[in-house]
């Protein structure tokens, strides 16, 4: 279960360099993996894979926040130039 989540996060990270459609599809895969993990009721205490997953989610969150801010700032800049 954790490996499935980790694999889907890896695909999502790769999709950020591709196109928006890939990001959407791979984000859905992450959601499915999270739902399956929740249903499984695994004991997640002190799992090494889990620590890697948390770090990866943090990294993806920072990348996404940066890209959203870049888009927002660019649109402000573009509107001022008009």
N, CA, C and O atoms as a MOPAC input file, in Angstrom:
PM7 MOZYME 1SCF
protein

 N      0.81400 1    -1.20200 1     0.00000 1
 C      0.00000 1     0.00000 1     0.00000 1
 C      0.85900 1     1.26800 1     0.00000 1
 O      0.61700 1     2.18900 1    -0.78000 1
 N      1.85500 1     1.30700 1     0.87400 1
 C      2.71700 1     2.48500 1     0.92300 1
 C      3.53800 1     2.62900 1    -0.35200 1
 O      3.78300 1     3.74200 1    -0.81600 1
 N      3.95400 1     1.52100 1    -0.90700 1
 C      4.71400 1     1.57100 1    -2.16200 1
 C      3.85000 1     2.12000 1    -3.29600 1
 O      4.33800 1     2.85500 1    -4.15300 1
 N      2.55900 1     1.75900 1    -3.29800 1
 C      1.64900 1     2.29500 1    -4.31600 1
 C      1.54700 1     3.81300 1    -4.19000 1
 O      1.56800 1     4.53200 1    -5.18900 1
 N      1.43700 1     4.28800 1    -2.95800 1
 C      1.36900 1     5.72200 1    -2.73300 1
 C      2.67200 1     6.38800 1    -3.16100 1
 O      2.65700 1     7.43500 1    -3.80900 1
 N      3.78200 1     5.78700 1    -2.80300 1
 C      5.07300 1     6.34800 1    -3.17400 1
 C      5.23900 1     6.39100 1    -4.69800 1
 O      5.73400 1     7.37800 1    -5.24300 1
 N      4.83100 1     5.33800 1    -5.37200 1
 C      4.91100 1     5.30200 1    -6.84100 1
 C      4.02200 1     6.36500 1    -7.48400 1
 O      4.42200 1     7.00700 1    -8.45500 1
 N      2.82400 1     6.54900 1    -6.94600 1
 C      1.92600 1     7.55100 1    -7.51600 1
 C      2.46900 1     8.96300 1    -7.26000 1
 O      2.29500 1     9.84800 1    -8.09800 1
 N      3.11900 1     9.18200 1    -6.12100 1
 C      3.74600 1    10.47400 1    -5.85700 1
 C      4.92700 1    10.72300 1    -6.80000 1
 O      5.14300 1    11.84700 1    -7.25200 1
 N      5.68100 1     9.67200 1    -7.08900 1
 C      6.78200 1     9.80000 1    -8.04900 1
 C      6.25400 1    10.19600 1    -9.42600 1
 O      6.83000 1    11.05100 1   -10.10000 1
 N      5.15900 1     9.57000 1    -9.83400 1
 C      4.56000 1     9.90600 1   -11.12500 1
 C      4.06700 1    11.34500 1   -11.13200 1
 O      4.21000 1    12.05200 1   -12.12900 1
 N      3.48600 1    11.77600 1   -10.01400 1
 C      3.00600 1    13.15300 1    -9.92400 1
 C      4.16300 1    14.13400 1   -10.00300 1
 O      4.06300 1    15.16300 1   -10.67200 1
 N      5.24200 1    13.82600 1    -9.33400 1
 C      6.41200 1    14.69800 1    -9.37100 1
 C      6.94900 1    14.82700 1   -10.80000 1
 O      7.33400 1    15.91500 1   -11.22800 1
 N      6.97100 1    13.73400 1   -11.52000 1
 C      7.40700 1    13.75000 1   -12.91700 1
 C      6.41400 1    14.53500 1   -13.77800 1
 O      6.81400 1    15.23400 1   -14.70900 1
 N      5.14100 1    14.41900 1   -13.47300 1
 C      4.11200 1    15.09400 1   -14.25300 1
 C      4.21000 1    16.61200 1   -14.15100 1
 O      3.79800 1    17.32300 1   -15.06700 1
 N      4.75300 1    17.11200 1   -13.04300 1
 C      4.89900 1    18.56000 1   -12.90000 1
 C      5.78000 1    19.15300 1   -13.99000 1
 O      5.66800 1    20.34000 1   -14.29600 1
 N      6.65000 1    18.34700 1   -14.57600 1
 C      7.49900 1    18.83700 1   -15.65800 1
 C      6.86800 1    18.57500 1   -17.02100 1
 O      7.40700 1    18.99100 1   -18.04700 1
 N      5.75200 1    17.90200 1   -17.03200 1
 C      5.06800 1    17.57700 1   -18.28800 1
 C      3.95600 1    18.59200 1   -18.53200 1
 O      4.17200 1    19.80100 1   -18.45300 1
 N      2.78000 1    18.08700 1   -18.82700 1
 C      1.66400 1    18.97600 1   -19.13500 1
 C      0.60300 1    18.93400 1   -18.02800 1
 O      0.59300 1    18.01200 1   -17.21300 1
 N     -0.28000 1    19.92000 1   -17.99900 1
 C     -1.29900 1    19.98400 1   -16.94200 1
 C     -2.21300 1    18.76000 1   -16.88100 1
 O     -2.67100 1    18.37800 1   -15.80400 1
 N     -2.47500 1    18.15100 1   -18.02700 1
 C     -3.33800 1    16.97000 1   -18.04700 1
 C     -2.68200 1    15.81000 1   -17.29700 1
 O     -3.35900 1    15.06600 1   -16.58800 1
 N     -1.38300 1    15.65900 1   -17.45100 1
 C     -0.65600 1    14.61200 1   -16.73600 1
 C     -0.71700 1    14.84200 1   -15.23100 1
 O     -0.87200 1    13.89800 1   -14.45600 1
 N     -0.59500 1    16.10100 1   -14.82300 1
 C     -0.66100 1    16.42400 1   -13.39600 1
 C     -2.01700 1    16.02100 1   -12.84400 1
 O     -2.11200 1    15.43100 1   -11.76700 1
 N     -3.05100 1    16.34000 1   -13.58000 1
 C     -4.41600 1    16.01500 1   -13.12800 1
 C     -4.61200 1    14.50700 1   -13.00200 1
 O     -5.14900 1    14.02500 1   -12.00500 1
 N     -4.17900 1    13.77700 1   -14.00700 1
 C     -4.33300 1    12.32000 1   -13.98900 1
 C     -3.53700 1    11.69400 1   -12.84200 1
 O     -4.03800 1    10.82100 1   -12.13200 1
 N     -2.30500 1    12.14500 1   -12.67100 1
 C     -1.46700 1    11.56500 1   -11.62500 1
 C     -1.89600 1    12.00300 1   -10.23400 1
 O     -1.69800 1    11.26600 1    -9.26800 1
 N     -2.47800 1    13.18800 1   -10.11500 1
 C     -3.03600 1    13.61400 1    -8.82400 1
 C     -4.20300 1    12.70700 1    -8.43800 1
 O     -4.39000 1    12.39300 1    -7.26300 1
 N     -4.98000 1    12.29100 1    -9.42800 1
 C     -6.07800 1    11.35400 1    -9.15800 1
 C     -5.54300 1     9.99900 1    -8.69500 1
 O     -6.14800 1     9.35100 1    -7.84100 1
 N     -4.41000 1     9.57000 1    -9.25600 1
 C     -3.79300 1     8.31600 1    -8.82100 1
 C     -3.34000 1     8.40500 1    -7.36400 1
 O     -3.45100 1     7.43700 1    -6.61200 1
 N     -2.83300 1     9.56900 1    -6.97600 1
 C     -2.43200 1     9.77700 1    -5.58000 1
 C     -3.65600 1     9.68000 1    -4.67100 1
 O     -3.60000 1     9.06000 1    -3.60900 1
 N     -4.75300 1    10.29100 1    -5.09000 1
 C     -5.97400 1    10.22900 1    -4.28600 1
 C     -6.46700 1     8.78900 1    -4.11400 1
 O     -6.87900 1     8.39300 1    -3.02400 1
 N     -6.42300 1     8.02800 1    -5.17900 1
 C     -6.83900 1     6.62400 1    -5.11200 1
 C     -5.92400 1     5.84900 1    -4.16100 1
 O     -6.39800 1     5.04600 1    -3.35600 1
 N     -4.63000 1     6.08700 1    -4.25400 1
 C     -3.67800 1     5.40100 1    -3.37100 1
 C     -3.91600 1     5.77600 1    -1.91300 1
 O     -3.81500 1     4.92700 1    -1.02800 1
 N     -4.23200 1     7.04300 1    -1.66000 1
 C     -4.52600 1     7.47700 1    -0.29600 1
 C     -5.80800 1     6.83500 1     0.23200 1
 O     -5.87700 1     6.42500 1     1.39000 1
 N     -6.82000 1     6.75200 1    -0.63300 1
 C     -8.07800 1     6.11100 1    -0.23200 1
 C     -7.85400 1     4.63100 1     0.08600 1
 O     -8.39400 1     4.11600 1     1.06500 1
 N     -7.06600 1     3.95600 1    -0.73500 1
 C     -6.77800 1     2.53900 1    -0.49600 1
 C     -5.99400 1     2.35200 1     0.79900 1
 O     -6.22300 1     1.39700 1     1.54200 1
 N     -5.08000 1     3.26100 1     1.05800 1
 C     -4.29900 1     3.20000 1     2.28900 1
 C     -5.18700 1     3.40200 1     3.50600 1
 O     -5.02600 1     2.73000 1     4.52400 1
 N     -6.12100 1     4.33200 1     3.39100 1
 C     -7.04400 1     4.58800 1     4.50000 1
 C     -7.92800 1     3.36700 1     4.77700 1
 O     -8.19900 1     3.03700 1     5.93200 1
 N     -8.36300 1     2.71600 1     3.73000 1
 C     -9.20800 1     1.52600 1     3.88600 1
 C     -8.44400 1     0.35000 1     4.48600 1
 O     -9.02800 1    -0.50200 1     5.15500 1
 N     -7.14300 1     0.30800 1     4.24500 1
 C     -6.35800 1    -0.84800 1     4.67900 1
 C     -6.08200 1    -0.86500 1     6.17300 1
 O     -5.83000 1    -1.93100 1     6.73500 1
 N     -6.12400 1     0.28300 1     6.82700 1
 C     -5.89100 1     0.38800 1     8.27400 1
 C     -4.52100 1    -0.16300 1     8.67900 1
 O     -4.39400 1    -0.81900 1     9.71200 1
 N     -3.50500 1     0.10400 1     7.86600 1
 C     -2.14800 1    -0.33300 1     8.19100 1
 C     -1.60800 1     0.44700 1     9.38200 1
 O     -1.97000 1     1.60500 1     9.59100 1
 N     -0.74600 1    -0.18800 1    10.15800 1
 C     -0.05900 1     0.49200 1    11.24500 1
 C      1.13600 1     1.22400 1    10.64400 1
 O      2.06300 1     0.59600 1    10.13300 1
 N      1.11200 1     2.54500 1    10.70700 1
 C      2.11600 1     3.34500 1    10.00700 1
 C      3.19000 1     3.91700 1    10.93400 1
 O      3.92900 1     4.81500 1    10.53000 1
 N      3.28800 1     3.42900 1    12.13100 1
 C      4.25200 1     3.97500 1    13.08500 1
 C      5.67500 1     3.63900 1    12.66200 1
 O      6.00000 1     2.49000 1    12.36400 1
 N      6.51300 1     4.66900 1    12.64300 1
 C      7.94700 1     4.51700 1    12.40500 1
 C      8.29200 1     3.70400 1    11.14500 1
 O      9.23000 1     2.90600 1    11.16000 1
 N      7.56900 1     3.89800 1    10.10700 1
 C      7.84700 1     3.20500 1     8.85900 1
 C      8.78400 1     4.06900 1     8.01500 1
 O      8.51100 1     5.25100 1     7.80900 1
 N      9.88300 1     3.49600 1     7.52600 1
 C     10.87100 1     4.24800 1     6.74700 1
 C     10.27500 1     4.75900 1     5.43900 1
 O     10.55600 1     5.88300 1     5.02200 1
 N      9.46400 1     3.94500 1     4.80200 1
 C      8.82400 1     4.36700 1     3.54800 1
 C      7.90700 1     5.55500 1     3.81800 1
 O      7.82700 1     6.48100 1     3.01100 1
 N      7.22300 1     5.52500 1     4.94500 1
 C      6.32300 1     6.62100 1     5.29800 1
 C      7.10300 1     7.92800 1     5.46400 1
 O      6.64000 1     8.98500 1     5.03400 1
 N      8.26000 1     7.86000 1     6.07400 1
 C      9.08000 1     9.06700 1     6.23400 1
 C      9.48400 1     9.62100 1     4.87400 1
 O      9.50200 1    10.83700 1     4.68300 1
 N      9.80400 1     8.75500 1     3.93700 1
 C     10.14000 1     9.19800 1     2.57800 1
 C      8.93000 1     9.81800 1     1.88800 1
 O      9.05600 1    10.80700 1     1.16600 1
 N      7.77500 1     9.23800 1     2.11100 1
 C      6.54600 1     9.75100 1     1.51000 1
 C      6.23400 1    11.14300 1     2.04100 1
 O      5.86700 1    12.03900 1     1.28100 1
 N      6.38200 1    11.32000 1     3.35000 1
 C      6.11200 1    12.63200 1     3.95100 1
 C      7.05900 1    13.68400 1     3.37500 1
 O      6.63700 1    14.79700 1     3.06200 1
 N      8.32800 1    13.33400 1     3.23600 1
 C      9.30100 1    14.26700 1     2.65100 1
 C      8.94300 1    14.59200 1     1.20800 1
 O      9.07900 1    15.73500 1     0.77200 1
 N      8.49200 1    13.59800 1     0.47600 1
 C      8.13000 1    13.81400 1    -0.92200 1
 C      6.88300 1    14.69700 1    -1.03100 1
 O      6.81700 1    15.57000 1    -1.89600 1
 N      5.91300 1    14.47700 1    -0.17400 1
 C      4.70800 1    15.31000 1    -0.17900 1
 C      5.08100 1    16.75500 1     0.13700 1
 O      4.55600 1    17.68500 1    -0.47400 1
 N      5.97700 1    16.93600 1     1.08100 1
 C      6.43100 1    18.27500 1     1.42600 1
 C      7.10600 1    18.94000 1     0.22900 1
 O      6.85000 1    20.11000 1    -0.05700 1
 N      7.94900 1    18.21600 1    -0.45800 1
 C      8.64900 1    18.73100 1    -1.64200 1
 C      7.65000 1    19.10800 1    -2.74100 1
 O      7.77400 1    20.16300 1    -3.36400 1
 N      6.66400 1    18.24400 1    -2.97300 1
 C      5.65200 1    18.52100 1    -3.99700 1
 C      4.81400 1    19.73600 1    -3.61700 1
 O      4.43400 1    20.53000 1    -4.47800 1
 N      4.53500 1    19.87300 1    -2.34900 1
 C      3.75300 1    21.00900 1    -1.87300 1
 C      4.49200 1    22.31500 1    -2.13300 1
 O      3.89300 1    23.29800 1    -2.56900 1
 N      5.79400 1    22.32000 1    -1.86400 1
 C      6.60300 1    23.51600 1    -2.09400 1
 C      6.66300 1    23.83100 1    -3.58200 1
 O      6.54200 1    24.99300 1    -3.97100 1
 N      6.84800 1    22.81800 1    -4.41800 1
 C      6.89000 1    23.03200 1    -5.87000 1
 C      5.56800 1    23.60700 1    -6.35900 1
 O      5.55200 1    24.55000 1    -7.15100 1
 N      4.47300 1    23.05000 1    -5.89300 1
 C      3.16000 1    23.48900 1    -6.32900 1
 C      2.90500 1    24.92700 1    -5.88200 1
 O      2.40100 1    25.73600 1    -6.66000 1
 N      3.24700 1    25.24800 1    -4.64800 1
 C      3.06000 1    26.59900 1    -4.13200 1
 C      3.87500 1    27.60600 1    -4.94400 1
 O      3.38600 1    28.68800 1    -5.26800 1
 N      5.10400 1    27.25100 1    -5.26600 1
 C      5.95400 1    28.13200 1    -6.06900 1
 C      5.32500 1    28.37800 1    -7.43600 1
 O      5.26800 1    29.51800 1    -7.89700 1
 N      4.85600 1    27.32100 1    -8.08100 1
 C      4.27000 1    27.46000 1    -9.41400 1
 C      2.98700 1    28.28500 1    -9.37600 1
 O      2.74600 1    29.09500 1   -10.27100 1
 N      2.16200 1    28.08500 1    -8.34500 1
 C      0.94100 1    28.86900 1    -8.23800 1
 C      1.25100 1    30.35100 1    -8.01400 1
 O      0.59900 1    31.22100 1    -8.59200 1
 N      2.24100 1    30.63100 1    -7.17700 1
 C      2.63700 1    32.02100 1    -6.95500 1
 C      3.22000 1    32.64100 1    -8.21600 1
 O      2.96900 1    33.81000 1    -8.50900 1
 N      3.99000 1    31.86800 1    -8.95700 1
 C      4.56300 1    32.35500 1   -10.20200 1
 C      3.46600 1    32.72500 1   -11.19500 1
 O      3.54200 1    33.76500 1   -11.84800 1
 N      2.46300 1    31.89000 1   -11.30700 1
 C      1.34100 1    32.16700 1   -12.21200 1
 C      0.59900 1    33.42000 1   -11.77000 1
 O      0.25900 1    34.27600 1   -12.58600 1
 N      0.35300 1    33.51500 1   -10.47200 1
 C     -0.36000 1    34.67200 1    -9.93200 1
 C      0.44500 1    35.95500 1   -10.16700 1
 O     -0.10500 1    36.95600 1   -10.62500 1
 N      1.72300 1    35.92600 1    -9.86100 1
 C      2.56400 1    37.10500 1   -10.04200 1
 C      2.70200 1    37.48200 1   -11.50700 1
 O      2.70500 1    38.66500 1   -11.84900 1
 N      2.81700 1    36.48700 1   -12.36900 1
 C      2.93100 1    36.78100 1   -13.79800 1
 C      1.66600 1    37.44500 1   -14.31700 1
 O      1.74200 1    38.38400 1   -15.11000 1
 N      0.50700 1    36.97300 1   -13.88100 1
 C     -0.74400 1    37.57700 1   -14.36200 1
 C     -0.85600 1    39.03300 1   -13.90000 1
 O     -1.35200 1    39.88300 1   -14.64100 1
 N     -0.39400 1    39.32400 1   -12.67200 1
 C     -0.39400 1    40.71400 1   -12.20000 1
 C      0.54800 1    41.55700 1   -13.06200 1
 O      0.19500 1    42.66000 1   -13.47800 1
 N      1.73000 1    41.03800 1   -13.32300 1
 C      2.71200 1    41.73900 1   -14.14200 1
 C      2.16900 1    41.96800 1   -15.54400 1
 O      2.29900 1    43.06500 1   -16.08900 1
 N      1.57200 1    40.95900 1   -16.12200 1
 C      1.02800 1    41.05100 1   -17.47400 1
 C     -0.08600 1    42.09800 1   -17.55000 1
 O     -0.15000 1    42.87800 1   -18.50100 1
 N     -0.95600 1    42.10800 1   -16.54700 1
 C     -2.06200 1    43.07800 1   -16.53700 1
 C     -1.54400 1    44.50800 1   -16.39100 1
 O     -2.12400 1    45.43600 1   -16.95500 1
 N     -0.46900 1    44.69200 1   -15.64600 1
 C      0.11200 1    46.03300 1   -15.49900 1
 C      0.72500 1    46.51400 1   -16.80800 1
 O      0.69500 1    47.70800 1   -17.10700 1
 N      1.27900 1    45.59200 1   -17.59000 1
 C      1.91900 1    45.93300 1   -18.84600 1
 C      0.91600 1    46.30000 1   -19.92600 1
 O      1.27200 1    46.98100 1   -20.88800 1
 N     -0.31500 1    45.86900 1   -19.79100 1
 C     -1.34900 1    46.16000 1   -20.80200 1
 C     -1.61900 1    47.59200 1   -20.82400 1
 O     -2.45500 1    48.05100 1   -21.60200 1

